[in-house]
């Protein structure tokens, strides 16, 4: 039944009320209408409690609804609420709650906003809500996403949380926590893998930084990686050869060049992080780079650069004239 068709039943509802309801009394839900759409609407208003057949309802709101001779047709909103068009919104219990995403006006739903405006125009909470997908009664997915961001302090801190920490937030179960962790891991991998097929792509230390800033920038220990390049300076693969303490990574030339020999690499680029965030080359960094270059010269594998990275910047020993 359409809202227009329902409008014609308003007088009948009012007649039914007048026949059964004395002034200032309460009524049972069955006394005014058997139509499921109308009954659902009254439940939303809060005058008929959910799931209780025969529950009493406030005559005040029922009468306000029934006495307009069809002029409030849009107030009967069907499966999707139209609170912004309903004259009874201020008296409605449903309107006072925080709606779920499907109950929001179409222009306020994150997926619809993304399709219409593009992902760049969505807030952090809206983007995260699309991953979360659903909230809990009285709390939309957008509100759940906002709670996550406020509690953990933004995407960067949220990405470091374990699934167990995420599930401490109401509405975040194991499935949603797994979805969030998977999304951040996809972002990390995507950010660490720029186009590498082009010959010479990593001869620019900026490209090396872009590849490793997320992969190594958040590591709590120094991690030493060797990039293996072919004769056209294309990346073959990269290999983690050492993980050290909070302040140093112990690298032996044998460990550093063993993957290069095994994969017939023509040249290498060494990369490691400074957990402190300061990418200034230390005396130890310069010394180990010198030993690695000497070893490479002996076995015929060129050392093109040694790049120290953090999440926010890098230092190229080749650019600094230290190679």
C-alpha positions in Angstrom: 0.0 0.0 0.0 1.4 3.4 -1.0 1.5 6.4 1.3 -1.2 8.0 -0.9 -3.5 4.9 -0.5 -2.9 4.9 3.2 -3.9 8.5 3.4 -7.5 7.5 2.5 -7.6 5.2 5.5 -6.8 8.0 8.0 -10.5 9.0 8.6 -11.3 5.3 9.1 -8.6 5.0 11.7 -9.9 8.1 13.5 -13.5 6.7 13.4 -12.2 3.4 14.9 -10.5 5.3 17.6 -13.5 7.4 18.4 -15.7 4.3 18.7 -13.4 2.4 21.0 -11.4 5.0 22.9 -12.7 7.3 25.6 -10.9 10.7 26.1 -7.5 10.5 27.8 -7.3 6.8 27.7 -4.9 4.2 26.3 -5.7 1.9 23.4 -4.5 -1.5 22.2 -2.7 -1.6 18.9 -5.4 -3.9 17.3 -8.1 -1.2 17.8 -6.8 1.2 15.2 -5.4 -0.6 12.2 -4.3 -4.0 10.9 -2.2 -2.8 8.0 1.4 -3.8 8.6 2.8 -0.5 7.2 0.7 1.6 9.5 1.4 -0.6 12.5 5.2 -0.4 11.7 4.9 3.4 11.6 3.2 3.6 15.0 5.9 1.3 16.4 8.5 3.8 15.2 6.6 6.6 16.7 7.0 4.8 20.0 3.2 4.5 20.7 3.2 0.7 20.1 6.1 -1.2 21.8 7.9 -3.5 19.5 7.1 -7.2 19.5 4.1 -6.9 22.0 0.7 -7.7 20.5 -2.0 -5.8 22.2 0.5 -3.3 23.8 -1.0 0.0 24.8 -0.3 3.2 22.9 -0.5 7.0 23.6 -3.7 8.4 22.2 -2.1 11.9 21.9 0.2 11.0 19.1 -2.3 8.7 17.5 -4.9 11.5 17.3 -2.3 14.0 16.0 -1.5 11.5 13.3 -5.2 10.7 12.4 -6.8 14.1 12.3 -5.1 15.5 9.3 -7.3 14.0 6.6 -4.5 12.6 4.6 -2.2 15.6 4.5 0.4 13.6 6.4 0.7 10.8 3.8 4.5 11.1 3.7 4.6 10.5 7.5 3.9 6.8 6.7 7.4 6.1 5.5 7.4 2.4 4.6 10.5 0.3 5.2 12.9 3.3 4.8 12.1 6.1 7.2 11.6 9.6 5.8 12.1 11.5 9.0 13.2 14.7 7.2 9.8 14.9 5.6 7.6 13.8 8.5 5.7 16.4 10.5 5.6 14.1 13.5 9.4 13.7 13.7 9.7 15.8 16.9 7.2 13.4 18.7 8.8 10.3 17.2 10.8 7.9 19.4 12.6 6.5 16.3 13.7 10.0 15.2 15.4 10.6 18.6 17.5 7.5 18.1 20.7 7.2 16.1 19.7 5.4 12.9 21.5 2.6 11.2 23.0 3.2 7.8 20.1 1.8 5.8 17.8 4.1 7.8 19.7 7.2 7.0 18.6 9.4 4.1 20.2 8.2 0.9 22.4 11.3 0.7 23.9 10.6 4.1 24.8 6.9 3.5 28.6 6.3 3.1 28.3 3.9 0.1 25.9 6.2 -1.7 28.0 9.2 -0.9 31.1 7.4 -2.2 29.4 6.5 -5.5 28.1 10.0 -6.0 31.0 12.2 -4.6 34.0 9.8 -4.8 36.0 8.3 -2.0 38.2 11.4 -1.5 35.2 13.4 -0.3 34.3 11.0 2.5 35.3 11.4 6.1 37.6 8.9 7.9 34.6 7.6 9.8 32.5 7.1 6.6 35.3 5.2 4.9 35.8 3.0 7.9 32.0 2.5 8.2 31.9 1.0 4.7 34.4 -1.6 5.9 32.5 -2.2 9.1 29.2 -2.4 7.1 26.8 -2.5 10.1 26.4 -1.2 13.6 24.2 -2.3 16.5 20.7 -1.2 17.5 20.6 2.6 18.0 24.2 3.0 16.8 25.0 3.2 13.1 28.2 1.9 11.5 29.4 5.5 11.1 29.0 6.1 14.8 30.9 2.8 15.5 33.7 3.9 13.2 33.9 7.3 14.8 34.1 5.6 18.2 37.0 3.5 17.0 38.9 6.5 15.6 38.4 8.5 18.8 39.5 5.6 21.1 42.6 4.7 19.2 43.5 8.2 17.9 43.2 7.8 14.1 44.1 5.4 11.3 47.8 5.1 12.1 47.2 4.0 15.7 44.2 1.9 14.7 46.4 0.0 12.2 48.6 -1.1 15.0 45.8 -2.6 17.1 45.4 -6.3 17.5 42.0 -8.0 16.7 41.6 -8.5 20.4 41.9 -4.8 21.1 39.4 -4.0 18.3 36.8 -6.3 19.7 36.8 -4.3 22.9 34.6 -1.8 21.1 30.9 -2.5 21.2 29.6 -3.7 17.8 33.1 -4.9 16.7 33.2 -8.7 16.7 35.8 -11.1 15.3 34.5 -10.7 11.7 34.6 -6.9 11.7 38.0 -6.9 13.4 39.4 -9.2 10.7 37.9 -6.9 8.0 39.6 -3.9 9.5 43.0 -5.6 9.8 42.8 -6.9 6.3 42.0 -3.4 4.9 45.0 -1.9 6.7 47.3 -4.8 5.5 46.1 -4.2 1.9 46.9 -0.5 2.2 50.3 -1.3 3.6 51.2 -3.7 0.8 49.9 -1.4 -1.8 51.9 1.5 -0.4 55.1 -0.6 -0.3 54.8 -1.8 -3.9 54.9 1.0 -6.5 55.4 0.1 -10.1 58.7 -1.7 -10.3 58.8 -3.3 -13.7 60.3 -0.2 -15.4 64.0 -0.5 -15.7 65.8 1.8 -13.2 62.7 2.4 -11.2 64.6 2.2 -7.9 67.7 4.1 -8.9 65.9 7.1 -7.4 66.1 6.8 -3.6 62.7 8.5 -3.4 61.1 5.4 -5.0 62.9 3.2 -2.5 61.5 5.3 0.4 58.0 5.1 -1.0 58.3 1.3 -1.2 59.5 0.8 2.4 58.2 3.7 4.4 55.2 1.7 5.6 56.8 -1.7 5.6 59.9 -0.7 7.6 58.9 2.7 9.0 56.7 1.2 11.7 59.1 -1.6 12.7 60.2 -1.4 16.4 63.6 -3.1 15.6 66.2 -2.3 13.0 65.5 -4.4 10.0 68.0 -4.8 7.1 66.7 -5.6 3.6 68.5 -6.2 0.4 66.9 -5.3 -3.0 68.0 -7.6 -5.8 68.2 -6.0 -9.2 68.8 -7.6 -12.6 71.1 -6.2 -15.4 68.5 -3.7 -16.4 68.1 -2.5 -12.8 64.7 -4.1 -12.5 63.7 -5.5 -9.1 63.9 -9.3 -8.9 62.8 -9.5 -5.3 63.7 -8.2 -1.9 64.9 -10.2 1.1 65.1 -9.4 4.8 68.5 -10.5 5.9 68.7 -9.3 9.5 66.6 -8.0 12.4 68.4 -6.4 15.3 67.7 -4.5 18.5 65.9 -1.2 19.0 69.1 0.6 18.0 71.1 -1.6 15.7 71.0 -4.3 13.2 74.0 -6.6 12.9 74.7 -7.5 9.2 77.4 -9.7 8.0 78.4 -9.4 4.3 77.9 -13.1 3.8 74.3 -12.9 4.8 73.8 -9.7 2.8 75.1 -11.1 -0.5 73.9 -14.8 -0.2 70.4 -14.0 -1.7 72.0 -11.9 -4.5 74.3 -14.8 -5.5 71.5 -17.3 -5.3 69.2 -15.1 -7.5 72.0 -14.1 -10.0 71.5 -10.4 -9.2 73.6 -7.9 -11.1 73.4 -5.2 -8.4 71.8 -4.5 -5.0 70.4 -1.7 -2.9 70.5 -2.0 0.8 67.7 -0.6 2.9 67.2 -0.5 6.7 65.2 1.5 9.1 65.9 3.6 12.2 63.1 3.0 14.7 63.9 6.4 16.4 62.7 8.1 13.2 66.0 9.9 12.7 67.4 8.7 9.4 70.8 10.3 9.8 73.5 7.8 9.0 75.5 6.7 12.1 79.2 5.8 12.1 78.2 2.1 12.2 76.0 2.6 9.1 78.8 4.2 7.2 81.3 1.5 8.2 79.0 -1.5 7.3 78.2 0.2 4.0 81.9 0.4 3.2 82.5 -3.3 4.0 79.4 -4.3 1.9 80.7 -2.3 -1.1 84.1 -3.8 -0.8 82.6 -7.3 -0.8 80.4 -6.5 -3.8 83.4 -5.3 -5.7 85.2 -8.5 -5.1 82.3 -10.8 -6.1 81.1 -8.6 -9.0 77.8 -7.4 -7.6 77.4 -3.6 -7.6 76.1 -1.8 -4.5 74.1 1.0 -5.9 72.9 2.6 -2.7 72.2 2.2 1.0 68.9 3.9 2.0 67.9 4.5 5.6 64.2 5.0 6.0 61.6 6.0 8.6 57.9 6.5 8.2 58.5 10.2 7.4 61.8 10.5 5.6 65.0 8.9 4.3 68.7 9.3 3.8 70.5 8.0 0.8 74.2 7.3 1.5 74.9 7.5 -2.2 73.4 11.0 -2.4 75.4 11.9 0.7 78.6 10.8 -0.9 79.1 8.1 1.7 79.1 5.1 -0.7 
